[in-house]
Amino acid sequence: MFKDFKKFAIKGNVVDLAIGVVIGTAFSKIVSSFVSDIIMPPLGVLTGGVDFSDLSLTLKKATEDSQAVAMNYGLFIDAVINFFIISFSIFIVIRQFERFKKKEEKKPQRPPEEVRLLREIRDELKKR
């Protein structure tokens, strides 16, 4: 069982996926900071000093026995903006990879030596 797990874990796809998850997590933190620290403050100023992270709708007020129940739609707005920035960034990266892939495919490949020799023999036989 350990050998099977080792084969599975060492496969290139699993390692690539793990690296992608780690990089994606770090990238997500960067974008979250970008949205909350760079984008949202000016957006708040443009909307009259509104801090989106503080926007909420209180469903039940706090009492001595329980805490308030609120829908934090401002945090949801932050999350939506994070999503769009991350999605757009990933779109740009994938698009660049596709452009590089197309350039590699466009390069004409020279046929192998055997194929060229066989073509020459075929052409000589046609002449006779």
Kinemage of the C-alpha trace (Angstrom):
@kinemage 1
@onewidth
@group {chain A} dominant
@subgroup {mainchain}
@vectorlist {calphas} color= white
{ca met a 1} P 0.000 0.000 0.000
{ca phe a 2} L 2.860 2.393 0.815
{ca lys a 3} L 4.452 1.694 -2.586
{ca asp a 4} L 1.205 2.543 -4.366
{ca phe a 5} L 0.892 5.774 -2.405
{ca lys a 6} L 4.513 6.639 -3.178
{ca lys a 7} L 3.904 6.097 -6.924
{ca phe a 8} L 0.825 8.287 -6.744
{ca ala a 9} L 2.468 11.081 -4.736
{ca ile a 10} L 5.586 11.246 -6.881
{ca lys a 11} L 3.762 11.463 -10.205
{ca gly a 12} L 4.454 14.774 -11.939
{ca asn a 13} L 0.812 15.828 -12.052
{ca val a 14} L 0.356 15.536 -8.293
{ca val a 15} L 3.488 17.551 -7.580
{ca asp a 16} L 2.474 20.182 -10.160
{ca leu a 17} L -0.980 20.394 -8.613
{ca ala a 18} L 0.469 20.830 -5.122
{ca ile a 19} L 2.748 23.614 -6.343
{ca gly a 20} L -0.207 25.264 -8.075
{ca val a 21} L -2.289 25.164 -4.895
{ca val a 22} L 0.499 26.715 -2.813
{ca ile a 23} L 1.146 29.467 -5.366
{ca gly a 24} L -2.603 30.044 -5.773
{ca thr a 25} L -3.038 30.444 -2.028
{ca ala a 26} L -0.211 32.958 -1.826
{ca phe a 27} L -1.572 34.808 -4.871
{ca ser a 28} L -5.029 34.908 -3.284
{ca lys a 29} L -3.595 36.548 -0.156
{ca ile a 30} L -1.819 39.154 -2.267
{ca val a 31} L -4.999 39.961 -4.181
{ca ser a 32} L -7.047 40.094 -0.976
{ca ser a 33} L -4.606 42.597 0.470
{ca phe a 34} L -4.632 44.558 -2.792
{ca val a 35} L -8.421 44.786 -2.735
{ca ser a 36} L -8.849 45.591 0.960
{ca asp a 37} L -5.833 47.911 1.321
{ca ile a 38} L -5.499 49.567 -2.100
{ca ile a 39} L -8.798 49.410 -3.996
{ca met a 40} L -11.453 49.633 -1.290
{ca pro a 41} L -10.218 52.791 0.527
{ca pro a 42} L -10.416 55.014 -2.590
{ca leu a 43} L -13.714 53.381 -3.516
{ca gly a 44} L -14.940 54.201 -0.011
{ca val a 45} L -13.851 57.833 -0.451
{ca leu a 46} L -15.686 58.021 -3.779
{ca thr a 47} L -18.845 56.695 -2.128
{ca gly a 48} L -18.713 59.263 0.670
{ca gly a 49} L -16.403 57.632 3.178
{ca val a 50} L -18.198 54.284 3.284
{ca asp a 51} L -16.041 51.402 4.510
{ca phe a 52} L -17.405 48.363 2.699
{ca ser a 53} L -16.127 45.910 5.313
{ca asp a 54} L -18.352 47.615 7.900
{ca leu a 55} L -21.516 47.411 5.812
{ca ser a 56} L -23.999 44.988 7.311
{ca leu a 57} L -27.657 44.440 7.851
{ca thr a 58} L -28.599 43.594 11.446
{ca leu a 59} L -31.157 40.803 11.536
{ca lys a 60} L -31.305 40.436 15.300
{ca lys a 61} L -30.008 42.938 17.802
{ca ala a 62} L -27.661 41.857 20.549
{ca thr a 63} L -29.115 41.103 23.944
{ca glu a 64} L -27.553 40.268 27.277
{ca asp a 65} L -27.859 36.569 26.447
{ca ser a 66} L -26.945 36.512 22.740
{ca gln a 67} L -24.849 38.280 20.172
{ca ala a 68} L -26.218 40.243 17.250
{ca val a 69} L -26.985 38.410 14.024
{ca ala a 70} L -25.963 40.376 10.953
{ca met a 71} L -25.504 39.886 7.230
{ca asn a 72} L -22.111 41.373 6.352
{ca tyr a 73} L -22.759 42.260 2.741
{ca gly a 74} L -19.771 44.625 2.715
{ca leu a 75} L -17.443 41.646 3.195
{ca phe a 76} L -19.314 39.944 0.367
{ca ile a 77} L -18.619 42.927 -1.899
{ca asp a 78} L -14.910 42.641 -0.994
{ca ala a 79} L -14.999 38.920 -1.838
{ca val a 80} L -16.678 39.569 -5.199
{ca ile a 81} L -14.046 42.151 -6.125
{ca asn a 82} L -11.313 39.691 -5.034
{ca phe a 83} L -12.884 37.035 -7.244
{ca phe a 84} L -12.975 39.271 -10.308
{ca ile a 85} L -9.380 40.405 -9.875
{ca ile a 86} L -8.132 36.827 -9.356
{ca ser a 87} L -10.209 35.557 -12.289
{ca phe a 88} L -8.928 38.292 -14.576
{ca ser a 89} L -5.328 37.678 -13.499
{ca ile a 90} L -5.623 33.947 -14.130
{ca phe a 91} L -7.253 34.674 -17.496
{ca ile a 92} L -4.283 36.843 -18.498
{ca val a 93} L -1.767 34.172 -17.400
{ca ile a 94} L -3.601 31.372 -19.249
{ca arg a 95} L -3.900 33.555 -22.328
{ca gln a 96} L -0.137 34.158 -22.331
{ca phe a 97} L 0.549 30.432 -21.953
{ca glu a 98} L -1.736 29.729 -24.912
{ca arg a 99} L 0.095 32.318 -27.028
{ca phe a 100} L 3.436 30.695 -26.225
{ca lys a 101} L 2.003 27.262 -26.971
{ca lys a 102} L 0.733 28.425 -30.390
{ca lys a 103} L 4.158 29.852 -31.254
{ca glu a 104} L 5.767 26.503 -30.483
{ca glu a 105} L 3.209 24.672 -32.633
{ca lys a 106} L 3.743 27.012 -35.604
{ca lys a 107} L 7.417 26.137 -35.977
{ca pro a 108} L 7.675 23.793 -38.961
{ca gln a 109} L 9.342 20.580 -37.996
{ca arg a 110} L 11.833 19.067 -40.352
{ca pro a 111} L 10.927 15.495 -41.246
{ca pro a 112} L 13.227 12.777 -39.926
{ca glu a 113} L 16.121 11.606 -42.093
{ca glu a 114} L 14.386 8.301 -42.899
{ca val a 115} L 11.325 10.074 -44.246
{ca arg a 116} L 13.418 12.330 -46.462
{ca leu a 117} L 15.354 9.334 -47.811
{ca leu a 118} L 12.146 7.435 -48.507
{ca arg a 119} L 10.753 10.447 -50.374
{ca glu a 120} L 13.903 10.677 -52.482
{ca ile a 121} L 13.664 6.972 -53.323
{ca arg a 122} L 9.981 7.378 -54.215
{ca asp a 123} L 10.744 10.326 -56.478
{ca glu a 124} L 13.562 8.391 -58.227
{ca leu a 125} L 11.286 5.411 -58.794
{ca lys a 126} L 8.626 7.691 -60.319
{ca lys a 127} L 11.196 9.079 -62.766
{ca arg a 128} L 12.049 5.579 -64.030
